Amino acid sequence: MKNLTRIVSSTMAASLLFLGAASPASAKDKKFTIAGIVFQEDQFMQTVLMGMKSVADKNGVNLLTANTANQISKEVEVVNTYTARKVDAICITYLDPAAASVPALKAAHDKGITVVSFNNKLAADFPVATIQSNNVSLGGGSGKAAAAYIKAHLAGKKVIKVAIINYKAQLPPESNARQEGFWNEIKGIPGVTLVGEASAPVVEDAVKKAGDIITANPDLDILYGCNTGGTKGAVLAVKNSGKKVAVFGIDLDKQMVSFLQAKDNILQASTAQDPFKIGAMSVDFAIRALKGQPVEKMVIVPGLTLTRTNPGAIAEFAKTVK
């Protein structure tokens, strides 16, 4: 974990030093205005914004932020508003990157606004860069932990019942990729059977839907949550049921760390993105592009899996989310 921290710090330091390199005279002294747009107000997105702010502050950038509250109509409205304000760049994560998110961003691009995608990829070529995690790999990180758990605790069981709480109703491509990554790691294990799945992106819905699955399958062995809400809801549903069900998930925050350290032994592992780095790189790349400096078209930010079997790593990570 310390090595990872040093690597991230070194990467950001190098990026920030590069920002001081020579740039076109037209952009040299301009104070840029950049919009950072997220789609919900959870800790992940808040940390993305913190990363954005860290780079904006260091570079004298005027950072404007907005939350589209999981409404594509609001996303379009926000993008149109920032386009009318003639911001220099927009850093955005999309609600419908394959279709409905495209037109407003294309209009912004056509008016000279630099577009940087983060967290997911727009179905268009005009964004100067996309900075995201590999969702299949994120799911695979937790899937590998689940495979190890099955080998250690469920070996020889004829039927190993698994259920999944996804968020297909919100962001199908991301949810499907995370589910695929997880499932690919355990589907070949003898006895593993998928007995149920439900879409519930927020905790309240996930608690109910995971609870319904547990009621229908009182001998359920494993629950996997594809995002923060699904994972937390699964943990709380298991706690409410009093059953012995192992939970695996995606994302890490203060509460998730407390679940991993809890004596109830429910949450076994979770794989996190690096939201601070994603946000920081988004603004970094926007500034560089505005200065006429080269940026990578696609950057994949590695994930981190924490498992109950490595309490030292969990304790080290806990220091970062106090």
C-alpha positions as CSV (number, residue, x, y, z in Angstrom):
1,M,0.0,0.0,0.0
2,K,2.9,2.3,0.8
3,N,4.5,1.5,-2.5
4,L,1.1,2.2,-4.3
5,T,0.9,5.6,-2.5
6,R,4.5,6.4,-3.6
7,I,3.7,5.4,-7.2
8,V,0.5,7.6,-7.3
9,S,2.3,10.5,-5.7
10,S,5.2,10.2,-8.2
11,T,2.8,10.0,-11.1
12,M,1.0,13.1,-10.0
13,A,4.2,15.0,-9.2
14,A,5.5,14.2,-12.7
15,S,2.2,15.3,-14.2
16,L,2.3,18.6,-12.3
17,L,5.9,19.2,-13.3
18,F,5.0,18.7,-16.9
19,L,2.3,21.3,-16.5
20,G,5.1,23.8,-16.0
21,A,6.7,23.1,-19.4
22,A,6.6,25.6,-22.2
23,S,3.2,26.2,-23.7
24,P,1.7,28.2,-26.6
25,A,1.7,31.9,-25.9
26,S,-2.0,32.2,-26.3
27,A,-2.6,29.9,-23.3
28,K,0.4,30.8,-21.2
29,D,-1.1,33.3,-18.9
30,K,-4.8,32.5,-19.2
31,K,-6.7,31.4,-16.1
32,F,-8.8,28.5,-17.3
33,T,-12.3,27.7,-16.2
34,I,-13.0,24.0,-16.1
35,A,-16.3,22.3,-15.2
36,G,-16.3,19.0,-13.3
37,I,-19.6,17.0,-13.6
38,V,-20.5,13.9,-11.6
39,F,-23.8,12.0,-11.5
40,Q,-24.3,11.3,-7.9
41,E,-23.2,12.5,-4.4
42,D,-21.6,9.4,-2.9
43,Q,-18.1,9.2,-1.4
44,F,-16.6,8.0,-4.7
45,M,-17.8,11.0,-6.6
46,Q,-16.9,13.4,-3.8
47,T,-13.4,12.0,-3.8
48,V,-13.2,12.5,-7.6
49,L,-14.1,16.1,-7.0
50,M,-11.4,16.4,-4.3
51,G,-8.9,15.1,-6.8
52,M,-10.1,17.7,-9.4
53,K,-9.8,20.5,-6.8
54,S,-6.3,19.5,-5.8
55,V,-5.0,20.0,-9.3
56,A,-7.2,23.0,-10.1
57,D,-5.9,24.8,-6.9
58,K,-2.3,24.1,-7.8
59,N,-2.7,25.4,-11.3
60,G,-4.8,28.5,-10.6
61,V,-7.8,27.0,-12.4
62,N,-11.4,28.1,-11.7
63,L,-13.2,24.8,-11.1
64,L,-17.0,24.7,-11.4
65,T,-18.7,21.5,-10.2
66,A,-22.2,20.0,-10.7
67,N,-24.0,16.9,-9.8
68,T,-26.6,15.6,-12.3
69,A,-28.4,13.4,-9.7
70,N,-28.8,10.4,-11.9
71,Q,-31.0,12.3,-14.4
72,I,-30.0,12.4,-18.0
73,S,-32.2,15.5,-18.5
74,K,-30.2,17.3,-15.8
75,E,-26.9,16.2,-17.4
76,V,-27.9,17.7,-20.7
77,E,-29.1,20.9,-18.9
78,V,-25.8,21.2,-17.0
79,V,-23.7,20.7,-20.1
80,N,-25.7,23.2,-22.0
81,T,-25.4,25.7,-19.2
82,Y,-21.6,25.3,-19.1
83,T,-21.4,25.6,-22.8
84,A,-23.4,28.9,-22.7
85,R,-20.9,30.1,-20.0
86,K,-18.1,29.3,-22.4
87,V,-16.0,27.3,-20.0
88,D,-12.7,26.2,-21.4
89,A,-13.1,22.5,-20.6
90,I,-15.6,20.0,-19.3
91,C,-14.6,16.9,-17.3
92,I,-17.5,14.6,-17.1
93,T,-18.8,11.1,-16.2
94,Y,-21.9,10.1,-18.2
95,L,-25.3,8.6,-17.5
96,D,-25.9,7.4,-21.1
97,P,-22.5,7.4,-22.8
98,A,-23.8,5.3,-25.7
99,A,-26.6,7.7,-26.8
100,A,-28.3,10.5,-24.9
101,S,-25.1,12.0,-23.4
102,V,-23.5,12.5,-26.8
103,P,-25.4,15.5,-28.5
104,A,-24.9,18.1,-25.8
105,L,-21.2,17.3,-25.4
106,K,-20.8,17.3,-29.2
107,A,-22.3,20.8,-29.3
108,A,-19.9,21.9,-26.6
109,H,-17.0,20.5,-28.5
110,D,-18.1,22.2,-31.7
111,K,-18.0,25.5,-29.8
112,G,-14.3,24.9,-28.9
113,I,-14.8,23.4,-25.4
114,T,-12.3,20.7,-24.5
115,V,-14.0,17.5,-23.3
116,V,-12.4,14.9,-20.9
117,S,-14.2,11.8,-20.0
118,F,-13.7,10.0,-16.7
119,N,-15.2,6.9,-15.1
120,N,-16.8,5.8,-18.4
121,K,-16.2,6.3,-22.1
122,L,-18.4,8.3,-24.5
123,A,-19.4,6.7,-27.8
124,A,-17.6,9.4,-29.8
125,D,-14.1,10.3,-30.7
126,F,-14.0,14.0,-29.8
127,P,-13.1,13.8,-26.0
128,V,-9.4,14.4,-25.8
129,A,-8.9,11.7,-23.2
130,T,-10.8,9.1,-21.2
131,I,-9.6,8.2,-17.7
132,Q,-11.3,5.2,-16.1
133,S,-10.9,1.9,-14.4
134,N,-11.3,-1.4,-16.2
135,N,-14.7,-2.6,-14.9
136,V,-14.1,-6.2,-15.8
137,S,-10.9,-6.2,-13.8
138,L,-12.6,-4.5,-10.9
139,G,-15.1,-7.3,-10.8
140,G,-12.4,-9.9,-11.3
141,G,-10.5,-8.6,-8.3
142,S,-13.4,-9.5,-6.0
143,G,-14.1,-12.6,-8.0
144,K,-10.6,-13.9,-7.3
145,A,-11.2,-13.3,-3.6
146,A,-14.5,-15.1,-3.8
147,A,-12.8,-18.1,-5.5
148,A,-10.3,-18.2,-2.7
149,Y,-13.1,-18.1,-0.1
150,I,-14.9,-20.9,-1.8
151,K,-11.8,-23.0,-1.8
152,A,-11.1,-22.3,1.9
153,H,-14.7,-22.6,3.2
154,L,-17.0,-24.3,0.8
155,A,-14.9,-26.9,-0.9
156,G,-16.8,-30.1,-1.5
157,K,-20.2,-28.6,-1.2
158,K,-22.5,-29.9,-4.0
159,V,-24.3,-26.7,-4.7
160,I,-22.8,-23.3,-3.9
161,K,-25.5,-20.6,-4.2
162,V,-24.5,-17.2,-5.5
163,A,-26.6,-14.0,-6.0
164,I,-25.7,-10.7,-7.5
165,I,-26.9,-7.1,-6.7
166,N,-26.1,-5.1,-9.8
167,Y,-27.0,-1.7,-11.2
168,K,-28.1,-2.5,-14.7
169,A,-31.1,-0.2,-14.5
170,Q,-28.7,2.8,-14.0
171,L,-25.6,2.1,-16.1
172,P,-25.9,-1.2,-18.0
173,P,-22.4,-1.4,-19.6
174,E,-20.5,-0.7,-16.4
175,S,-22.7,-3.0,-14.3
176,N,-22.5,-5.8,-16.8
177,A,-18.7,-5.6,-17.0
178,R,-18.3,-5.7,-13.2
179,Q,-20.7,-8.7,-13.0
180,E,-18.9,-10.5,-15.9
181,G,-15.5,-10.0,-14.3
182,F,-16.7,-11.4,-11.0
183,W,-18.7,-14.3,-12.5
184,N,-15.8,-15.4,-14.8
185,E,-13.6,-16.0,-11.8
186,I,-16.0,-18.4,-10.0
187,K,-18.3,-19.9,-12.7
188,G,-16.0,-22.8,-13.4
189,I,-15.8,-23.9,-9.8
190,P,-17.9,-27.2,-9.3
191,G,-21.2,-26.5,-7.7
192,V,-21.3,-22.7,-8.2
193,T,-24.8,-21.7,-9.3
194,L,-26.3,-18.3,-9.8
195,V,-29.7,-18.3,-8.1
196,G,-30.7,-14.7,-8.3
197,E,-29.8,-11.2,-9.3
198,A,-31.4,-7.8,-8.9
199,S,-30.7,-4.2,-9.9
200,A,-30.4,-1.8,-7.0
201,P,-27.8,1.0,-7.3
202,V,-28.5,2.6,-3.9
203,V,-28.3,1.2,-0.4
204,E,-32.0,1.4,0.5
205,D,-33.1,-0.5,-2.6
206,A,-30.3,-3.0,-2.3
207,V,-31.2,-3.9,1.3
208,K,-34.7,-4.8,0.3
209,K,-33.8,-6.7,-2.9
210,A,-30.9,-8.6,-1.3
211,G,-33.3,-9.4,1.6
212,D,-35.8,-10.8,-0.8
213,I,-33.2,-13.0,-2.4
214,I,-32.1,-14.3,1.0
215,T,-35.7,-15.0,1.9
216,A,-36.1,-17.0,-1.3
217,N,-32.8,-18.7,-0.8
218,P,-32.3,-19.3,2.9
219,D,-29.2,-21.4,2.2
220,L,-27.5,-18.7,0.0
221,D,-23.7,-18.9,0.3
222,I,-22.5,-15.7,-1.5
223,L,-23.7,-12.2,-2.4
224,Y,-21.9,-9.9,-4.7
225,G,-22.5,-6.2,-5.0
226,C,-21.4,-4.5,-8.2
227,N,-21.1,-1.0,-6.7
228,T,-21.1,0.8,-3.4
229,G,-24.8,0.8,-2.8
230,G,-25.2,-2.8,-3.8
231,T,-22.4,-4.0,-1.6
232,K,-23.5,-2.0,1.5
233,G,-27.1,-3.1,1.0
234,A,-26.0,-6.7,0.7
235,V,-24.0,-6.5,3.9
236,L,-27.0,-4.9,5.8
237,A,-29.4,-7.4,4.4
238,V,-27.3,-10.3,5.6
239,K,-26.9,-8.7,9.0
240,N,-30.7,-8.3,9.2
241,S,-31.3,-11.9,8.2
242,G,-29.0,-13.4,10.7
243,K,-27.8,-15.9,8.0
244,K,-24.2,-16.9,7.3
245,V,-23.7,-15.4,3.8
246,A,-20.3,-14.1,2.6
247,V,-20.5,-10.7,0.8
248,F,-18.0,-9.5,-1.9
249,G,-18.2,-6.1,-3.4
250,I,-16.9,-3.1,-5.3
251,D,-15.6,0.3,-3.9
252,L,-14.0,1.2,-0.6
253,D,-14.8,4.0,1.8
254,K,-14.8,4.5,5.5
255,Q,-18.0,2.4,6.1
256,M,-16.8,-0.4,3.7
257,V,-13.5,-0.6,5.7
258,S,-15.5,-0.9,8.9
259,F,-17.5,-3.7,7.3
260,L,-14.2,-5.5,6.4
261,Q,-13.0,-5.1,10.0
262,A,-16.3,-6.0,11.7
263,K,-16.4,-9.2,13.8
264,D,-19.6,-10.3,12.1
265,N,-17.5,-11.7,9.2
266,I,-19.9,-10.7,6.5
267,L,-18.0,-8.6,4.0
268,Q,-15.0,-10.7,2.8
269,A,-13.5,-8.5,0.2
270,S,-14.0,-5.4,-2.0
271,T,-12.2,-3.9,-4.9
272,A,-11.9,-0.1,-5.2
273,Q,-11.1,2.3,-8.0
274,D,-8.8,5.2,-7.3
275,P,-11.3,8.2,-7.5
276,F,-8.8,10.8,-6.2
277,K,-6.4,10.0,-9.0
278,I,-9.1,9.7,-11.6
279,G,-10.4,13.2,-10.7
280,A,-6.9,14.7,-10.5
281,M,-5.8,13.3,-13.9
282,S,-9.0,14.5,-15.5
283,V,-8.3,18.2,-14.7
284,D,-4.5,17.6,-15.3
285,F,-5.3,16.3,-18.8
286,A,-7.7,19.1,-19.5
287,I,-5.1,21.8,-18.6
288,R,-2.5,20.1,-20.7
289,A,-4.8,19.8,-23.7
290,L,-5.8,23.5,-23.3
291,K,-2.1,24.4,-23.3
292,G,-1.5,22.4,-26.5
293,Q,0.4,19.7,-24.8
294,P,0.0,16.0,-25.7
295,V,-2.3,13.7,-23.6
296,E,-2.9,10.0,-23.7
297,K,-6.2,9.2,-25.4
298,M,-7.0,6.4,-22.9
299,V,-5.7,5.8,-19.4
300,I,-6.7,2.8,-17.3
301,V,-6.3,3.5,-13.5
302,P,-5.6,0.2,-11.6
303,G,-7.9,-1.0,-8.9
304,L,-7.1,-2.2,-5.4
305,T,-8.6,-5.4,-3.7
306,L,-8.8,-5.5,0.1
307,T,-9.6,-8.9,1.7
308,R,-10.5,-9.9,5.2
309,T,-7.5,-12.3,5.0
310,N,-5.1,-9.3,4.9
311,P,-6.0,-7.1,7.9
312,G,-2.7,-5.2,7.7
313,A,-3.6,-3.9,4.2
314,I,-7.1,-2.9,5.4
315,A,-5.6,-1.1,8.4
316,E,-3.2,0.8,6.1
317,F,-6.0,1.8,3.7
318,A,-8.2,2.9,6.6
319,K,-5.7,5.7,7.3
320,T,-6.6,7.2,3.9
321,V,-10.4,7.3,4.5
322,K,-10.6,8.8,8.1
